[in-house]
Amino acid sequence: MERREPSPAVRAARLILRATKYDGTAHWIQPFRVVSDDGTLLVTEYTARTPIFTSRGEFRSPYNSRVYFWRDRWYNVFRLSKPGCGLALWYCNITTPPTIDGCYIRYIDLDLDVSVRPDGTISVLDEEEFEENRRKYGYPPEVVERAREAVEDVVALARSNGFPFCLG
Ligand SMILES: [Mg+2]
């Protein structure tokens, strides 16, 4: 039987997201299972109620999540659904492009988020937090520009129902 060499992420099977803020402090630590990895797009899953560490304390998300991490994009997309129910929403985090090494997914969270509801409602969240942290941490102009572009890109993708913003 022909066997292809699995990518590093698939070989790990389980990955831990370690998101930090711009100064390196831990922000969000969440466990995932690997679904697929083509070298650019890593797809993972999280089971509802599994403990997540956040800078505001432990959190257990009520949503089963399918999460899309592109190594070359400044955002990721969490597809959230309540167990036994359909799609609840997509939640997109604006971040530096992720690096995936060993059992870790790492990126810097850049505060801004975009929520996309199945009825097409799109909201950009945490603009104030972004402004506050831009000053506090001294985000370089390039980072600010990339973050704003990422918001525009993900909003445009959602508006056009592009992958992964597909119903069903
Ligand atoms: Mg945020």
Boltz pocket constraint, residues with backbone or C-beta under 6 A from the ligand:
constraints:
  - pocket:
      binder: B
      contacts: [[A, 110], [A, 111], [A, 112], [A, 113], [A, 125], [A, 126]]
      max_distance: 6.0
